[in-house]
Amino acid sequence: MINISKLYCGLAGQSDELRYAHTGSTGPIVVYNCTPRCNLRCIHCYSNSNAGRCDAELDTKQAKKLLAEVLEVNAPVVLFSGGEPLLRSDLFELMAEAKRLKLRTVISTNGTLIDESTASKLKDANLAYVGISLDGAEPFHDRFRQSKGAFKATLKGIENCQKAGLRTGLRLTITKSNASQVSTIFDIARETGIRRLCFYHLVRSGRGAGIETEVLEPAQTRGVIDTILEKTDEFIGKQLAEEVLTVGNHADGPYMIVKMQKEHRAGFEDAKRLLLANGGNRIGQGISCVSWNGDVFADQFWRNYSLGNITQKSFRQIWTNENDSVLMRLRNKDKFADKRCKRCKWFALCKGNYRFLGPDPADKNWLLEPACYLTDAEIE
């Protein structure tokens, strides 16, 4: 995550200690995709979720065992995701177990199922944060989610979370179709009183792999990031936001630094220092994912290569396996980065977005995904 509000505007965020104070003792943030079931059918869904029944989900006992195991590696946060996690019948039992274990928990949801009772239960579960997805204005959102009425239901879910006193934020995945909706999301945040916004770059995974026409061109990506920077600056100046972040493309950091340098913006050196402390892209290091069936991935967008399954080995055994070729490559990018990245002066604070999209990492078809959008002049 690139904290725009912190780096570009100098506003401290609630999770700064996780991003900029790596001591070597903190384990990975764990995204637990606890179910593949979902009441919507978003065209960009990385987990290819649908409304069908799934018999491959970890049962309650196995899921509780997972929570204990991620605690063993000192995971700072467990993020319940899906599918739609609220469709899992034992979700609140699992959250109660996480609370007992003193695990910090957050949830990623489409918000449509959060009535007042559910919001109250989430509050009682000691949930630290509710991230609710929104793709743009009502007509676009309903079309993108392939569900009429989804927008209104999501806004109602946001309202119920706020009434319950839950820290709540908006999440948007940027595509060609909704790139022009970024300003609208800021407007919705202002109207609803939401003070945290998170913008994800599209990663070609799940159904997202089938919408290559939605991947932004470099110039379009730069335009979107420019809008986010401009709107963040405006909202921070008017005290309308507390935290604005981008996720999924660590080229955002260097791009922002270059822009700050050109603008002679105060905080330029501090921003560089913090990005360096953050360590750039830490897939397979600072973040991990456990799927509904127990498969462990390098992050939530990897679906083509499992590091192992927690029904066969402990999470610790899987995560500390130094013989896994993918983990080795992700954790030693200085050795395996491509020529362009190696000559980039920003590599130490970006580390690239290395993934392979085929079935076998030995195919050597690794690429930057999402793609770098910096020019050659900007990286030399």
LINFEN-V72342 format. One record per helix or strand of 3 or more residues. SS is the DSSP state (hx for helix, st for strand). FROM is the first residue (numbers start at 1). TO is the last residue. Records with the same first field share a line. If there is no record, write none. Layout:
BEGIN
SS->FROM-TO / FROM-TO
END
This chain:
BEGIN
hx->4-7 / 16-20 / 60-72 / 85-87 / 91-100 / 116-124 / 138-144 / 150-163 / 179-192 / 206-210 / 212-214 / 218-237 / 251-262 / 268-278 / 315-319 / 325-330 / 333-336 / 339-342 / 347-349 / 361-363 / 376-379
st->29-33 / 78-81 / 105-109 / 129-133 / 168-174 / 196-201 / 243-247 / 287-290 / 295-297 / 354-356 / 366-368
END
